[in-house]
Amino acid sequence: MALADFLKQLDDVAAQAVQVFGSATDAEAVEAGRVEFLGAKQGRLKAAQKGMGVIDKADRPAAGKRFNEVKEQIDAAFQAASERLAAAPPVAKQTAPQFDPTVPGTPLRIGRLHPITQTIEELKDIMGRLGFSVADGPEIEDEWHNFEALNIPREHPARDPLDNFYLAAAGQATGGKTALLRSQTSTVQIRVMENTPPPIRIICLGRVYRPDTADATHYPMFHQMEGLLIDTHVTMADLKSVLRLFATSYLGRDVHIRFRPSFFPFTEPSVEVDFHWDGQWIEFGGAGMVDPNVLQAVGYDPEKVIGFAFGLGIERLCMRRHGITDIREFYKNDVRFLHQF
């Protein structure tokens, strides 16, 4: 390297260092400049010093002299910047504003009800205005309340272990009988009728369990609203009237209802209930007149009392109301989804 090139490199480093230290406004900037120009391993002055090894021997004394002058110049700029910042008055810290209790506050919504819970509460209110009271029962049931009292004999395919969650140990909940997670809220109807003389007008809203594969319309746990009305003069017209009033209250006055013939062991005749809403027919559950065998199982006289029962899927109602297409969204606990309700 020629001596002139080496000296120019030193002058450039010195000029840049003086500018950096002169414009530094805080200790962090001064320290960054020190590392950049005076660093013992990767500093720019250290890198320039290595160039002395390729300078002619005759020019090395002049090169060394100029290197020492530049180093002293940069050291002086570093010291001057450090002293300048040390002598500067400290920046006054901003004091926190005083709390003013007279200023109106902004409410913070910490949490909210799950859309299924919101739906359940609204259904209770609607059916309450139609004269139905709320009943509840256990989710761990015995075969009598889940099947036999509902006119589902032992050989019926609905009792298949592949279609139910049977429990390995019955426990105290079922008095030592075979136990399972209830597959329908109709079990609550049996428990109420066993302990209550007619007339009866109740609904039960709760979880039920079936070993279905989870997809857009099925889930192994879901919610049902079960309704029961027992009295001396009850007809299918009463059932349709109640369900129509319910449908228009929950989904709007443009909803229509229809019954399609079906079969359920605990009702006779039995129907599937469809609501016509938003241009299409949607199946929401089953219904029918309570089978005389069910009335006899709980000690009622089928010659004196009669009634109807219905079971509607709460998730289906909620999905239709809010335009939700996948039942699994209810159970992902995605805050972005839940905050919409």
PyMOL commands that set and color helices and strands:
alter all, ss='L'
color gray80, all
select helices_A, chain A and resi 3-23+27-38+44-54+57-87+115-129+143-146+148-150+157-159+161-163+172-174+186-195+236-251+292-297+314-322+327-331+335-338
alter helices_A, ss='H'
color red, helices_A
select strands_A, chain A and resi 133-134+140-142+165-166+179-181+200-209+221-231+256-264+267-277+280-290+306-313
alter strands_A, ss='S'
color yellow, strands_A
deselect
rebuild
show_as cartoon
